[in-house]
Amino acid sequence: MIGYFGVVIFSVSDQKILSFHDFKLNASGSWGEHKRNGKKSEYEFLGPSARTVSFVIELDASYGVNPGDMLDILAGYAENGLVSPLVIGNKKIGDRWRLTKVSSSWHQIMNDGKLIKASASVTLEEYS
């Protein structure tokens, strides 16, 4: 197993390949600006901002994955506000994450409309 987010289990085997690429973890701080008359602004550090993670999942029926079903699962996480841990390898990344955006690209569709190959760009935000 490569890792998981909720019920989405990333793994590579001779039966199934469900993995991701372009994994990006962003961390930043929050600053307040105090405007001063006739002087430069003064800044105050307010604390850390929520981290974000983004990655792309490749979905290919020839590798044992149903792209349509997987896109429905991901959209459900985003649209229903589900929160889950993100684990890569044996390491839990942060605490819990919410899926804020999923964008899909449909690469191959059969005559009957069945989706055979797609990719999903996923954005997660730390949830506390």
PyMOL commands that place a pseudoatom at each C-alpha (Angstrom):
pseudoatom trace, name=CA, resn=MET, resi=1, chain=A, elem=C, hetatm=0, pos=[0.000, 0.000, 0.000]
pseudoatom trace, name=CA, resn=ILE, resi=2, chain=A, elem=C, hetatm=0, pos=[1.220, 3.480, -0.911]
pseudoatom trace, name=CA, resn=GLY, resi=3, chain=A, elem=C, hetatm=0, pos=[-1.248, 5.228, 1.368]
pseudoatom trace, name=CA, resn=TYR, resi=4, chain=A, elem=C, hetatm=0, pos=[-4.861, 6.267, 1.717]
pseudoatom trace, name=CA, resn=PHE, resi=5, chain=A, elem=C, hetatm=0, pos=[-7.320, 9.123, 2.068]
pseudoatom trace, name=CA, resn=GLY, resi=6, chain=A, elem=C, hetatm=0, pos=[-10.613, 7.898, 3.495]
pseudoatom trace, name=CA, resn=VAL, resi=7, chain=A, elem=C, hetatm=0, pos=[-11.797, 4.891, 1.487]
pseudoatom trace, name=CA, resn=VAL, resi=8, chain=A, elem=C, hetatm=0, pos=[-9.436, 5.726, -1.386]
pseudoatom trace, name=CA, resn=ILE, resi=9, chain=A, elem=C, hetatm=0, pos=[-6.528, 3.312, -1.000]
pseudoatom trace, name=CA, resn=PHE, resi=10, chain=A, elem=C, hetatm=0, pos=[-3.461, 3.995, -3.138]
pseudoatom trace, name=CA, resn=SER, resi=11, chain=A, elem=C, hetatm=0, pos=[-1.684, 0.790, -4.043]
pseudoatom trace, name=CA, resn=VAL, resi=12, chain=A, elem=C, hetatm=0, pos=[0.201, -0.990, -6.799]
pseudoatom trace, name=CA, resn=SER, resi=13, chain=A, elem=C, hetatm=0, pos=[-0.156, -4.721, -7.379]
pseudoatom trace, name=CA, resn=ASP, resi=14, chain=A, elem=C, hetatm=0, pos=[-0.482, -7.150, -10.272]
pseudoatom trace, name=CA, resn=GLN, resi=15, chain=A, elem=C, hetatm=0, pos=[-4.292, -6.762, -9.912]
pseudoatom trace, name=CA, resn=LYS, resi=16, chain=A, elem=C, hetatm=0, pos=[-4.700, -3.029, -9.533]
pseudoatom trace, name=CA, resn=ILE, resi=17, chain=A, elem=C, hetatm=0, pos=[-2.817, 0.241, -9.886]
pseudoatom trace, name=CA, resn=LEU, resi=18, chain=A, elem=C, hetatm=0, pos=[-4.175, 3.313, -8.123]
pseudoatom trace, name=CA, resn=SER, resi=19, chain=A, elem=C, hetatm=0, pos=[-1.459, 5.862, -7.502]
pseudoatom trace, name=CA, resn=PHE, resi=20, chain=A, elem=C, hetatm=0, pos=[-0.830, 9.583, -7.681]
pseudoatom trace, name=CA, resn=HIS, resi=21, chain=A, elem=C, hetatm=0, pos=[1.828, 11.991, -8.896]
pseudoatom trace, name=CA, resn=ASP, resi=22, chain=A, elem=C, hetatm=0, pos=[2.765, 15.658, -8.553]
pseudoatom trace, name=CA, resn=PHE, resi=23, chain=A, elem=C, hetatm=0, pos=[2.182, 15.591, -4.771]
pseudoatom trace, name=CA, resn=LYS, resi=24, chain=A, elem=C, hetatm=0, pos=[2.580, 19.111, -3.356]
pseudoatom trace, name=CA, resn=LEU, resi=25, chain=A, elem=C, hetatm=0, pos=[2.410, 20.124, 0.311]
pseudoatom trace, name=CA, resn=ASN, resi=26, chain=A, elem=C, hetatm=0, pos=[2.074, 23.856, 1.020]
pseudoatom trace, name=CA, resn=ALA, resi=27, chain=A, elem=C, hetatm=0, pos=[2.583, 25.566, 4.377]
pseudoatom trace, name=CA, resn=SER, resi=28, chain=A, elem=C, hetatm=0, pos=[2.258, 29.275, 5.101]
pseudoatom trace, name=CA, resn=GLY, resi=29, chain=A, elem=C, hetatm=0, pos=[1.675, 31.788, 7.861]
pseudoatom trace, name=CA, resn=SER, resi=30, chain=A, elem=C, hetatm=0, pos=[-1.009, 34.382, 8.410]
pseudoatom trace, name=CA, resn=TRP, resi=31, chain=A, elem=C, hetatm=0, pos=[-0.028, 38.016, 8.870]
pseudoatom trace, name=CA, resn=GLY, resi=32, chain=A, elem=C, hetatm=0, pos=[-2.026, 41.088, 9.872]
pseudoatom trace, name=CA, resn=GLU, resi=33, chain=A, elem=C, hetatm=0, pos=[-1.203, 44.515, 8.485]
pseudoatom trace, name=CA, resn=HIS, resi=34, chain=A, elem=C, hetatm=0, pos=[-1.405, 47.611, 10.670]
pseudoatom trace, name=CA, resn=LYS, resi=35, chain=A, elem=C, hetatm=0, pos=[-1.518, 50.744, 8.538]
pseudoatom trace, name=CA, resn=ARG, resi=36, chain=A, elem=C, hetatm=0, pos=[0.131, 53.780, 10.103]
pseudoatom trace, name=CA, resn=ASN, resi=37, chain=A, elem=C, hetatm=0, pos=[-0.443, 57.358, 9.055]
pseudoatom trace, name=CA, resn=GLY, resi=38, chain=A, elem=C, hetatm=0, pos=[2.638, 58.750, 7.319]
pseudoatom trace, name=CA, resn=LYS, resi=39, chain=A, elem=C, hetatm=0, pos=[4.683, 55.624, 8.038]
pseudoatom trace, name=CA, resn=LYS, resi=40, chain=A, elem=C, hetatm=0, pos=[5.220, 52.192, 6.551]
pseudoatom trace, name=CA, resn=SER, resi=41, chain=A, elem=C, hetatm=0, pos=[2.810, 49.470, 7.584]
pseudoatom trace, name=CA, resn=GLU, resi=42, chain=A, elem=C, hetatm=0, pos=[3.690, 47.282, 10.516]
pseudoatom trace, name=CA, resn=TYR, resi=43, chain=A, elem=C, hetatm=0, pos=[3.032, 43.543, 10.345]
pseudoatom trace, name=CA, resn=GLU, resi=44, chain=A, elem=C, hetatm=0, pos=[2.038, 41.087, 13.011]
pseudoatom trace, name=CA, resn=PHE, resi=45, chain=A, elem=C, hetatm=0, pos=[2.344, 37.323, 12.746]
pseudoatom trace, name=CA, resn=LEU, resi=46, chain=A, elem=C, hetatm=0, pos=[-1.068, 35.844, 13.588]
pseudoatom trace, name=CA, resn=GLY, resi=47, chain=A, elem=C, hetatm=0, pos=[-0.174, 32.162, 13.360]
pseudoatom trace, name=CA, resn=PRO, resi=48, chain=A, elem=C, hetatm=0, pos=[0.102, 29.332, 10.892]
pseudoatom trace, name=CA, resn=SER, resi=49, chain=A, elem=C, hetatm=0, pos=[-2.406, 28.960, 8.065]
pseudoatom trace, name=CA, resn=ALA, resi=50, chain=A, elem=C, hetatm=0, pos=[-3.983, 25.622, 7.236]
pseudoatom trace, name=CA, resn=ARG, resi=51, chain=A, elem=C, hetatm=0, pos=[-1.681, 23.501, 5.100]
pseudoatom trace, name=CA, resn=THR, resi=52, chain=A, elem=C, hetatm=0, pos=[-2.821, 22.365, 1.674]
pseudoatom trace, name=CA, resn=VAL, resi=53, chain=A, elem=C, hetatm=0, pos=[-2.001, 19.275, -0.355]
pseudoatom trace, name=CA, resn=SER, resi=54, chain=A, elem=C, hetatm=0, pos=[-2.586, 18.725, -4.047]
pseudoatom trace, name=CA, resn=PHE, resi=55, chain=A, elem=C, hetatm=0, pos=[-1.930, 15.763, -6.320]
pseudoatom trace, name=CA, resn=VAL, resi=56, chain=A, elem=C, hetatm=0, pos=[-3.140, 14.046, -9.481]
pseudoatom trace, name=CA, resn=ILE, resi=57, chain=A, elem=C, hetatm=0, pos=[-4.663, 10.550, -9.469]
pseudoatom trace, name=CA, resn=GLU, resi=58, chain=A, elem=C, hetatm=0, pos=[-4.540, 8.489, -12.673]
pseudoatom trace, name=CA, resn=LEU, resi=59, chain=A, elem=C, hetatm=0, pos=[-7.653, 6.315, -13.159]
pseudoatom trace, name=CA, resn=ASP, resi=60, chain=A, elem=C, hetatm=0, pos=[-7.427, 3.559, -15.764]
pseudoatom trace, name=CA, resn=ALA, resi=61, chain=A, elem=C, hetatm=0, pos=[-9.871, 0.652, -16.150]
pseudoatom trace, name=CA, resn=SER, resi=62, chain=A, elem=C, hetatm=0, pos=[-7.159, -1.494, -17.737]
pseudoatom trace, name=CA, resn=TYR, resi=63, chain=A, elem=C, hetatm=0, pos=[-5.355, -1.336, -14.366]
pseudoatom trace, name=CA, resn=GLY, resi=64, chain=A, elem=C, hetatm=0, pos=[-8.325, -2.574, -12.318]
pseudoatom trace, name=CA, resn=VAL, resi=65, chain=A, elem=C, hetatm=0, pos=[-9.844, 0.787, -11.377]
pseudoatom trace, name=CA, resn=ASN, resi=66, chain=A, elem=C, hetatm=0, pos=[-13.338, 2.002, -12.283]
pseudoatom trace, name=CA, resn=PRO, resi=67, chain=A, elem=C, hetatm=0, pos=[-12.726, 5.674, -13.161]
pseudoatom trace, name=CA, resn=GLY, resi=68, chain=A, elem=C, hetatm=0, pos=[-16.404, 6.688, -12.928]
pseudoatom trace, name=CA, resn=ASP, resi=69, chain=A, elem=C, hetatm=0, pos=[-16.869, 5.150, -9.493]
pseudoatom trace, name=CA, resn=MET, resi=70, chain=A, elem=C, hetatm=0, pos=[-13.654, 6.694, -8.177]
pseudoatom trace, name=CA, resn=LEU, resi=71, chain=A, elem=C, hetatm=0, pos=[-14.617, 10.159, -9.461]
pseudoatom trace, name=CA, resn=ASP, resi=72, chain=A, elem=C, hetatm=0, pos=[-18.012, 9.783, -7.746]
pseudoatom trace, name=CA, resn=ILE, resi=73, chain=A, elem=C, hetatm=0, pos=[-16.294, 8.905, -4.449]
pseudoatom trace, name=CA, resn=LEU, resi=74, chain=A, elem=C, hetatm=0, pos=[-13.976, 11.916, -4.671]
pseudoatom trace, name=CA, resn=ALA, resi=75, chain=A, elem=C, hetatm=0, pos=[-16.808, 14.284, -5.629]
pseudoatom trace, name=CA, resn=GLY, resi=76, chain=A, elem=C, hetatm=0, pos=[-18.803, 12.934, -2.688]
pseudoatom trace, name=CA, resn=TYR, resi=77, chain=A, elem=C, hetatm=0, pos=[-15.978, 13.824, -0.300]
pseudoatom trace, name=CA, resn=ALA, resi=78, chain=A, elem=C, hetatm=0, pos=[-15.912, 17.382, -1.654]
pseudoatom trace, name=CA, resn=GLU, resi=79, chain=A, elem=C, hetatm=0, pos=[-19.678, 17.927, -1.860]
pseudoatom trace, name=CA, resn=ASN, resi=80, chain=A, elem=C, hetatm=0, pos=[-20.563, 16.375, 1.497]
pseudoatom trace, name=CA, resn=GLY, resi=81, chain=A, elem=C, hetatm=0, pos=[-17.789, 17.887, 3.607]
pseudoatom trace, name=CA, resn=LEU, resi=82, chain=A, elem=C, hetatm=0, pos=[-16.253, 14.585, 4.651]
pseudoatom trace, name=CA, resn=VAL, resi=83, chain=A, elem=C, hetatm=0, pos=[-13.014, 14.801, 6.638]
pseudoatom trace, name=CA, resn=SER, resi=84, chain=A, elem=C, hetatm=0, pos=[-10.391, 12.058, 6.776]
pseudoatom trace, name=CA, resn=PRO, resi=85, chain=A, elem=C, hetatm=0, pos=[-6.747, 11.355, 7.629]
pseudoatom trace, name=CA, resn=LEU, resi=86, chain=A, elem=C, hetatm=0, pos=[-4.156, 11.336, 4.843]
pseudoatom trace, name=CA, resn=VAL, resi=87, chain=A, elem=C, hetatm=0, pos=[-1.528, 8.618, 5.153]
pseudoatom trace, name=CA, resn=ILE, resi=88, chain=A, elem=C, hetatm=0, pos=[1.451, 8.107, 2.832]
pseudoatom trace, name=CA, resn=GLY, resi=89, chain=A, elem=C, hetatm=0, pos=[3.426, 4.949, 3.525]
pseudoatom trace, name=CA, resn=ASN, resi=90, chain=A, elem=C, hetatm=0, pos=[3.205, 4.526, 7.276]
pseudoatom trace, name=CA, resn=LYS, resi=91, chain=A, elem=C, hetatm=0, pos=[3.305, 8.276, 7.933]
pseudoatom trace, name=CA, resn=LYS, resi=92, chain=A, elem=C, hetatm=0, pos=[0.203, 10.249, 8.792]
pseudoatom trace, name=CA, resn=ILE, resi=93, chain=A, elem=C, hetatm=0, pos=[0.440, 13.647, 7.094]
pseudoatom trace, name=CA, resn=GLY, resi=94, chain=A, elem=C, hetatm=0, pos=[-0.943, 16.292, 9.461]
pseudoatom trace, name=CA, resn=ASP, resi=95, chain=A, elem=C, hetatm=0, pos=[-4.068, 15.347, 11.358]
pseudoatom trace, name=CA, resn=ARG, resi=96, chain=A, elem=C, hetatm=0, pos=[-7.259, 15.411, 9.278]
pseudoatom trace, name=CA, resn=TRP, resi=97, chain=A, elem=C, hetatm=0, pos=[-7.996, 16.819, 5.840]
pseudoatom trace, name=CA, resn=ARG, resi=98, chain=A, elem=C, hetatm=0, pos=[-11.022, 18.025, 3.916]
pseudoatom trace, name=CA, resn=LEU, resi=99, chain=A, elem=C, hetatm=0, pos=[-11.251, 17.635, 0.163]
pseudoatom trace, name=CA, resn=THR, resi=100, chain=A, elem=C, hetatm=0, pos=[-11.931, 21.160, -1.078]
pseudoatom trace, name=CA, resn=LYS, resi=101, chain=A, elem=C, hetatm=0, pos=[-11.746, 20.568, -4.840]
pseudoatom trace, name=CA, resn=VAL, resi=102, chain=A, elem=C, hetatm=0, pos=[-11.626, 17.737, -7.342]
pseudoatom trace, name=CA, resn=SER, resi=103, chain=A, elem=C, hetatm=0, pos=[-11.281, 18.411, -11.045]
pseudoatom trace, name=CA, resn=SER, resi=104, chain=A, elem=C, hetatm=0, pos=[-11.517, 15.526, -13.510]
pseudoatom trace, name=CA, resn=SER, resi=105, chain=A, elem=C, hetatm=0, pos=[-10.235, 15.101, -17.050]
pseudoatom trace, name=CA, resn=TRP, resi=106, chain=A, elem=C, hetatm=0, pos=[-11.897, 12.361, -19.094]
pseudoatom trace, name=CA, resn=HIS, resi=107, chain=A, elem=C, hetatm=0, pos=[-9.305, 10.883, -21.459]
pseudoatom trace, name=CA, resn=GLN, resi=108, chain=A, elem=C, hetatm=0, pos=[-11.056, 7.858, -22.975]
pseudoatom trace, name=CA, resn=ILE, resi=109, chain=A, elem=C, hetatm=0, pos=[-14.755, 7.008, -23.273]
pseudoatom trace, name=CA, resn=MET, resi=110, chain=A, elem=C, hetatm=0, pos=[-16.232, 3.922, -24.979]
pseudoatom trace, name=CA, resn=ASN, resi=111, chain=A, elem=C, hetatm=0, pos=[-19.167, 3.966, -27.442]
pseudoatom trace, name=CA, resn=ASP, resi=112, chain=A, elem=C, hetatm=0, pos=[-21.614, 3.098, -24.658]
pseudoatom trace, name=CA, resn=GLY, resi=113, chain=A, elem=C, hetatm=0, pos=[-20.438, 6.127, -22.653]
pseudoatom trace, name=CA, resn=LYS, resi=114, chain=A, elem=C, hetatm=0, pos=[-18.384, 4.100, -20.183]
pseudoatom trace, name=CA, resn=LEU, resi=115, chain=A, elem=C, hetatm=0, pos=[-15.409, 6.038, -18.871]
pseudoatom trace, name=CA, resn=ILE, resi=116, chain=A, elem=C, hetatm=0, pos=[-12.230, 3.993, -19.376]
pseudoatom trace, name=CA, resn=LYS, resi=117, chain=A, elem=C, hetatm=0, pos=[-9.432, 6.438, -18.576]
pseudoatom trace, name=CA, resn=ALA, resi=118, chain=A, elem=C, hetatm=0, pos=[-9.433, 9.663, -16.571]
pseudoatom trace, name=CA, resn=SER, resi=119, chain=A, elem=C, hetatm=0, pos=[-7.374, 11.711, -14.153]
pseudoatom trace, name=CA, resn=ALA, resi=120, chain=A, elem=C, hetatm=0, pos=[-8.416, 13.646, -11.059]
pseudoatom trace, name=CA, resn=SER, resi=121, chain=A, elem=C, hetatm=0, pos=[-6.673, 16.700, -9.673]
pseudoatom trace, name=CA, resn=VAL, resi=122, chain=A, elem=C, hetatm=0, pos=[-7.344, 16.781, -5.940]
pseudoatom trace, name=CA, resn=THR, resi=123, chain=A, elem=C, hetatm=0, pos=[-6.883, 19.604, -3.433]
pseudoatom trace, name=CA, resn=LEU, resi=124, chain=A, elem=C, hetatm=0, pos=[-7.016, 18.941, 0.313]
pseudoatom trace, name=CA, resn=GLU, resi=125, chain=A, elem=C, hetatm=0, pos=[-6.908, 21.443, 3.173]
pseudoatom trace, name=CA, resn=GLU, resi=126, chain=A, elem=C, hetatm=0, pos=[-5.941, 20.719, 6.747]
pseudoatom trace, name=CA, resn=TYR, resi=127, chain=A, elem=C, hetatm=0, pos=[-8.945, 20.547, 9.059]
pseudoatom trace, name=CA, resn=SER, resi=128, chain=A, elem=C, hetatm=0, pos=[-8.712, 21.212, 12.776]
for i in range(1, 128): cmd.bond("trace and resi %d" % i, "trace and resi %d" % (i + 1))
show_as sticks, trace
zoom trace
